[in-house]
Amino acid sequence: MGIAFRLVTELVAGVFVGAAIGWVLDSWLGTRPWFLLVFFFIGVAAGILNVYRAARQITAAAERDAGGDQQG
């Protein structure tokens, strides 16, 4: 359950940070909604990349703990 929570947090954080940056830039520059849309999708891409990296790291740690290749 902890692993799933970590992966969901990675995805949501990327989307939230991207949308927040876009919203701030739009408010500052008066370009609504363009920066929000652009940075939202950048946040989605960053979130997916973070989930992928975290999943690879978790998988590598699990394989290392299990002794590498298992014969089955």
TIMI-2910 file (N, C-alpha, C, CB; in pm, 1 decimal, decimal comma, always signed):
<rs>
+----------+----------+----------+----------+----------+----------+----------+----------+----------+----------+----------+----------+------+
!      n_x !      n_y !      n_z !     ca_x !     ca_y !     ca_z !      c_x !      c_y !      c_z !     cb_x !     cb_y !     cb_z ! resn !
+----------+----------+----------+----------+----------+----------+----------+----------+----------+----------+----------+----------+------+
!    +82,3 !   -118,1 !     +0,0 !     +0,0 !     +0,0 !     +0,0 !    +87,4 !   +125,4 !     +0,0 !    -94,0 !     -0,7 !   +120,3 !  Met !
!   +197,9 !   +120,4 !    +69,9 !   +288,9 !   +233,5 !    +74,8 !   +348,5 !   +265,6 !    -61,1 !   +398,8 !   +206,7 !   +173,3 !  Gly !
!   +377,6 !   +162,1 !   -138,0 !   +434,1 !   +181,9 !   -271,3 !   +331,7 !   +249,5 !   -361,8 !   +479,4 !    +47,2 !   -332,2 !  Ile !
!   +208,0 !   +204,0 !   -356,1 !   +102,6 !   +265,3 !   -438,1 !    +82,0 !   +410,9 !   -399,1 !    -29,7 !   +187,6 !   -423,8 !  Ala !
!    +85,0 !   +439,1 !   -270,1 !    +69,3 !   +576,5 !   -223,2 !   +182,4 !   +664,1 !   -274,6 !    +64,3 !   +581,1 !    -70,1 !  Phe !
!   +303,3 !   +610,5 !   -275,4 !   +417,8 !   +687,4 !   -325,9 !   +402,5 !   +719,0 !   -474,0 !   +548,2 !   +610,7 !   -302,3 !  Arg !
!   +359,4 !   +620,0 !   -552,5 !   +345,0 !   +640,6 !   -695,8 !   +234,5 !   +741,5 !   -727,0 !   +316,0 !   +508,0 !   -765,1 !  Leu !
!   +123,4 !   +732,5 !   -655,4 !    +14,7 !   +828,3 !   -675,6 !    +59,6 !   +968,0 !   -636,3 !   -109,8 !   +787,6 !   -594,7 !  Val !
!   +134,0 !   +978,4 !   -526,7 !   +184,3 !  +1108,1 !   -481,4 !   +278,3 !  +1169,2 !   -584,0 !   +255,6 !  +1093,8 !   -347,0 !  Thr !
!   +362,6 !  +1087,8 !   -644,1 !   +454,5 !  +1137,0 !   -748,0 !   +376,5 !  +1196,3 !   -865,1 !   +546,6 !  +1022,9 !   -797,8 !  Glu !
!   +271,4 !  +1127,2 !   -908,1 !   +192,8 !  +1174,1 !  -1021,7 !   +116,4 !  +1301,4 !   -987,7 !    +95,9 !  +1065,8 !  -1067,3 !  Leu !
!    +48,3 !  +1302,0 !   -874,9 !    -31,9 !  +1418,2 !   -835,6 !    +57,0 !  +1539,8 !   -811,3 !   -114,1 !  +1386,8 !   -709,5 !  Val !
!   +173,1 !  +1520,0 !   -751,7 !   +263,3 !  +1632,2 !   -725,2 !   +310,7 !  +1696,6 !   -854,8 !   +383,5 !  +1585,7 !   -642,9 !  Ala !
!   +344,4 !  +1615,8 !   -954,0 !   +387,6 !  +1670,6 !  -1082,4 !   +278,7 !  +1752,6 !  -1149,1 !   +430,9 !  +1559,1 !  -1174,7 !  Gly !
!   +157,5 !  +1701,4 !  -1148,1 !    +45,6 !  +1773,2 !  -1209,1 !    +15,9 !  +1901,0 !  -1131,6 !    -79,7 !  +1683,7 !  -1214,8 !  Val !
!    +14,3 !  +1892,2 !  -1000,2 !    -16,5 !  +2008,7 !   -916,6 !    +87,8 !  +2118,5 !   -933,7 !    -25,4 !  +1967,8 !   -769,3 !  Phe !
!   +214,7 !  +2083,1 !   -930,5 !   +320,9 !  +2183,2 !   -943,7 !   +316,8 !  +2246,9 !  -1082,3 !   +459,6 !  +2119,5 !   -918,1 !  Val !
!   +296,2 !  +2166,9 !  -1185,4 !   +287,5 !  +2222,3 !  -1319,5 !   +170,5 !  +2318,7 !  -1334,4 !   +275,3 !  +2111,1 !  -1420,4 !  Gly !
!    +54,3 !  +2279,6 !  -1284,1 !    -63,2 !  +2366,6 !  -1292,2 !    -43,7 !  +2493,1 !  -1208,9 !   -188,7 !  +2291,3 !  -1245,2 !  Ala !
!    +19,0 !  +2480,6 !  -1093,9 !    +42,0 !  +2597,6 !  -1008,6 !   +136,5 !  +2696,9 !  -1076,1 !    +99,3 !  +2554,3 !   -872,5 !  Ala !
!   +241,4 !  +2646,8 !  -1137,4 !   +334,3 !  +2735,3 !  -1208,5 !   +261,8 !  +2805,9 !  -1323,3 !   +456,3 !  +2655,2 !  -1262,5 !  Ile !
!   +181,9 !  +2731,4 !  -1398,4 !   +106,4 !  +2790,7 !  -1508,3 !     +7,6 !  +2896,0 !  -1460,0 !    +32,7 !  +2683,0 !  -1584,7 !  Gly !
!    -60,1 !  +2867,7 !  -1350,5 !   -157,3 !  +2962,9 !  -1295,3 !    -88,7 !  +3092,3 !  -1250,1 !   -233,2 !  +2899,4 !  -1177,1 !  Trp !
!    +25,8 !  +3078,3 !  -1183,0 !   +100,0 !  +3195,8 !  -1137,1 !   +148,4 !  +3278,0 !  -1256,2 !   +219,5 !  +3153,7 !  -1048,9 !  Val !
!   +203,2 !  +3213,3 !  -1356,1 !   +249,0 !  +3286,5 !  -1474,5 !   +133,9 !  +3355,6 !  -1546,5 !   +320,4 !  +3192,0 !  -1570,3 !  Leu !
!    +20,7 !  +3287,1 !  -1557,3 !    -96,6 !  +3349,3 !  -1619,7 !   -144,2 !  +3470,4 !  -1540,9 !   -210,1 !  +3248,1 !  -1632,1 !  Asp !
!   -146,3 !  +3459,1 !  -1409,6 !   -188,9 !  +3572,4 !  -1327,1 !    -91,8 !  +3689,1 !  -1340,5 !   -200,6 !  +3530,3 !  -1180,0 !  Ser !
!    +36,5 !  +3658,0 !  -1345,5 !   +139,7 !  +3761,0 !  -1351,7 !   +143,4 !  +3829,2 !  -1488,0 !   +275,6 !  +3700,8 !  -1320,3 !  Trp !
!   +128,7 !  +3749,9 !  -1594,7 !   +141,9 !  +3803,2 !  -1730,7 !     +7,8 !  +3833,9 !  -1796,6 !   +218,2 !  +3705,4 !  -1816,4 !  Leu !
!   -102,0 !  +3792,6 !  -1736,6 !   -233,9 !  +3817,8 !  -1792,8 !   -261,4 !  +3743,1 !  -1921,7 !   -250,6 !  +3962,7 !  -1816,5 !  Gly !
!   -216,6 !  +3619,2 !  -1929,3 !   -230,6 !  +3540,4 !  -2051,6 !   -324,2 !  +3421,4 !  -2033,4 !    -94,7 !  +3491,7 !  -2097,7 !  Thr !
!   -419,7 !  +3431,3 !  -1943,0 !   -506,6 !  +3316,7 !  -1914,1 !   -566,2 !  +3257,7 !  -2038,8 !   -616,9 !  +3356,6 !  -1820,3 !  Arg !
!   -579,6 !  +3133,6 !  -2055,9 !   -537,7 !  +3017,6 !  -1979,2 !   -414,4 !  +2949,4 !  -2035,8 !   -649,4 !  +2919,7 !  -1971,7 !  Pro !
!   -337,7 !  +3017,5 !  -2119,4 !   -234,9 !  +2950,3 !  -2198,0 !   -124,5 !  +2886,4 !  -2116,5 !   -175,0 !  +3046,0 !  -2291,8 !  Trp !
!    -64,1 !  +2959,9 !  -2024,1 !    +43,4 !  +2900,2 !  -1944,3 !     -9,5 !  +2789,1 !  -1854,7 !   +112,6 !  +3007,0 !  -1859,4 !  Phe !
!   -131,9 !  +2804,4 !  -1805,3 !   -192,0 !  +2698,9 !  -1723,7 !   -203,6 !  +2570,2 !  -1804,0 !   -330,5 !  +2742,3 !  -1671,9 !  Leu !
!   -252,2 !  +2579,1 !  -1925,4 !   -265,1 !  +2459,5 !  -2009,0 !   -129,6 !  +2397,8 !  -2042,2 !   -338,6 !  +2493,5 !  -2137,6 !  Leu !
!    -35,2 !  +2482,4 !  -2081,6 !    +96,7 !  +2432,0 !  -2118,6 !   +165,2 !  +2364,7 !  -1999,9 !   +183,9 !  +2545,7 !  -2172,2 !  Val !
!   +166,9 !  +2432,0 !  -1886,0 !   +235,7 !  +2376,0 !  -1770,7 !   +159,2 !  +2261,0 !  -1706,8 !   +259,7 !  +2483,4 !  -1668,6 !  Phe !
!    +26,6 !  +2255,3 !  -1725,1 !    -48,8 !  +2139,4 !  -1680,6 !     +0,6 !  +2014,7 !  -1752,8 !   -199,5 !  +2159,9 !  -1704,4 !  Phe !
!    +13,2 !  +2024,1 !  -1885,6 !    +59,0 !  +1907,8 !  -1961,1 !   +206,6 !  +1876,4 !  -1935,5 !    +36,5 !  +1930,4 !  -2109,5 !  Phe !
!   +285,8 !  +1977,6 !  -1912,2 !   +424,8 !  +1952,1 !  -1871,8 !   +427,4 !  +1881,2 !  -1736,4 !   +505,7 !  +2085,0 !  -1865,0 !  Ile !
!   +338,9 !  +1922,8 !  -1645,2 !   +328,7 !  +1857,5 !  -1514,9 !   +283,9 !  +1713,1 !  -1526,1 !   +233,2 !  +1933,1 !  -1426,6 !  Gly !
!   +189,9 !  +1685,6 !  -1616,9 !   +145,8 !  +1547,5 !  -1639,3 !   +262,4 !  +1463,1 !  -1689,7 !    +28,2 !  +1542,8 !  -1740,3 !  Val !
!   +336,8 !  +1515,9 !  -1785,9 !   +452,1 !  +1442,7 !  -1838,9 !   +557,7 !  +1420,7 !  -1730,7 !   +513,4 !  +1518,2 !  -1957,9 !  Ala !
!   +583,2 !  +1522,9 !  -1651,0 !   +681,7 !  +1508,7 !  -1543,1 !   +632,8 !  +1409,2 !  -1438,6 !   +710,2 !  +1645,2 !  -1477,1 !  Ala !
!   +504,4 !  +1411,0 !  -1408,0 !   +449,3 !  +1316,0 !  -1311,9 !   +462,1 !  +1173,3 !  -1360,1 !   +304,4 !  +1347,4 !  -1284,1 !  Gly !
!   +431,5 !  +1150,1 !  -1487,0 !   +444,3 !  +1014,9 !  -1542,4 !   +589,6 !   +970,4 !  -1542,3 !   +387,4 !  +1009,1 !  -1685,1 !  Ile !
!   +680,8 !  +1060,7 !  -1576,2 !   +823,1 !  +1027,4 !  -1574,2 !   +869,5 !   +995,4 !  -1431,8 !   +906,1 !  +1143,4 !  -1632,5 !  Leu !
!   +822,4 !  +1071,4 !  -1334,5 !   +857,8 !  +1043,8 !  -1194,9 !   +803,9 !   +908,8 !  -1148,8 !   +804,7 !  +1154,6 !  -1103,9 !  Asn !
!   +681,8 !   +874,6 !  -1188,5 !   +624,7 !   +744,1 !  -1153,5 !   +707,1 !   +633,1 !  -1216,0 !   +477,7 !   +734,0 !  -1199,5 !  Val !
!   +745,9 !   +650,1 !  -1340,4 !   +827,9 !   +549,9 !  -1408,6 !   +961,3 !   +529,8 !  -1337,2 !   +852,1 !   +591,0 !  -1554,1 !  Tyr !
!  +1026,3 !   +640,3 !  -1302,2 !  +1155,3 !   +630,8 !  -1231,9 !  +1139,5 !   +566,4 !  -1095,1 !  +1218,3 !   +769,5 !  -1216,7 !  Arg !
!  +1036,4 !   +603,6 !  -1021,3 !  +1013,9 !   +546,7 !   -888,7 !   +982,8 !   +398,2 !   -899,0 !   +899,7 !   +620,1 !   -816,9 !  Ala !
!   +903,4 !   +359,1 !   -998,1 !   +871,0 !   +217,2 !  -1016,2 !   +995,4 !   +136,6 !  -1051,1 !   +765,0 !   +200,0 !  -1125,7 !  Ala !
!  +1079,9 !   +192,5 !  -1136,0 !  +1205,9 !   +123,0 !  -1168,5 !  +1293,3 !   +108,7 !  -1045,5 !  +1282,7 !   +198,2 !  -1278,4 !  Arg !
!  +1300,0 !   +213,1 !   -963,9 !  +1381,2 !   +209,6 !   -842,3 !  +1326,5 !   +105,7 !   -744,1 !  +1385,2 !   +349,0 !   -776,2 !  Gln !
!  +1196,4 !    +99,8 !   -728,7 !  +1134,4 !     +3,2 !   -638,5 !  +1156,6 !   -138,7 !   -688,7 !   +984,3 !    +31,5 !   -623,9 !  Ile !
!  +1142,6 !   -158,0 !   -819,5 !  +1164,2 !   -290,4 !   -877,4 !  +1308,7 !   -334,5 !   -859,9 !  +1126,6 !   -290,9 !  -1025,6 !  Thr !
!  +1402,6 !   -244,9 !   -882,2 !  +1544,6 !   -278,6 !   -865,9 !  +1574,7 !   -314,4 !   -721,0 !  +1634,1 !   -161,5 !   -911,3 !  Ala !
!  +1517,2 !   -242,2 !   -627,5 !  +1539,3 !   -272,2 !   -485,9 !  +1479,0 !   -407,2 !   -449,1 !  +1479,5 !   -161,8 !   -397,4 !  Ala !
!  +1362,7 !   -439,8 !   -502,4 !  +1298,9 !   -567,9 !   -474,8 !  +1380,6 !   -683,0 !   -531,8 !  +1157,5 !   -570,4 !   -532,0 !  Ala !
!  +1434,1 !   -664,3 !   -651,9 !  +1518,1 !   -768,0 !   -711,6 !  +1647,4 !   -785,9 !   -633,7 !  +1549,1 !   -734,1 !   -857,0 !  Glu !
!  +1703,3 !   -676,0 !   -587,9 !  +1826,0 !   -682,3 !   -508,8 !  +1801,3 !   -755,2 !   -377,1 !  +1880,4 !   -540,9 !   -482,1 !  Arg !
!  +1687,2 !   -728,1 !   -315,0 !  +1653,1 !   -794,2 !   -188,6 !  +1623,7 !   -943,2 !   -208,1 !  +1532,4 !   -725,7 !   -124,6 !  Asp !
!  +1571,5 !   -978,8 !   -323,9 !  +1537,0 !  -1119,3 !   -352,1 !  +1657,3 !  -1198,6 !   -399,9 !  +1426,3 !  -1126,9 !   -456,6 !  Ala !
!  +1768,8 !  -1135,6 !   -419,2 !  +1888,6 !  -1205,9 !   -461,0 !  +1910,8 !  -1208,4 !   -609,5 !  +1884,6 !  -1342,7 !   -411,7 !  Gly !
!  +1852,9 !  -1114,6 !   -680,3 !  +1874,5 !  -1105,1 !   -824,8 !  +1788,1 !  -1202,7 !   -900,2 !  +2019,8 !  -1129,1 !   -858,5 !  Gly !
!  +1849,3 !  -1273,5 !   -994,1 !  +1774,6 !  -1369,4 !  -1076,4 !  +1734,8 !  -1490,4 !   -993,4 !  +1858,1 !  -1413,9 !  -1198,4 !  Asp !
!  +1609,4 !  -1526,2 !  -1007,3 !  +1559,7 !  -1644,1 !   -936,5 !  +1535,2 !  -1754,8 !  -1037,5 !  +1429,6 !  -1611,8 !   -857,0 !  Gln !
!  +1566,9 !  -1874,9 !   -997,2 !  +1539,7 !  -1988,9 !  -1084,1 !  +1406,4 !  -2047,5 !  -1041,9 !  +1654,1 !  -2096,1 !  -1077,0 !  Gln !
!  +1316,9 !  -2067,2 !  -1138,7 !  +1185,6 !  -2109,7 !  -1100,8 !  +1141,1 !  -2227,4 !  -1172,4 !  +1091,3 !  -2005,7 !  -1119,6 !  Gly !
+----------+----------+----------+----------+----------+----------+----------+----------+----------+----------+----------+----------+------+
</rs>
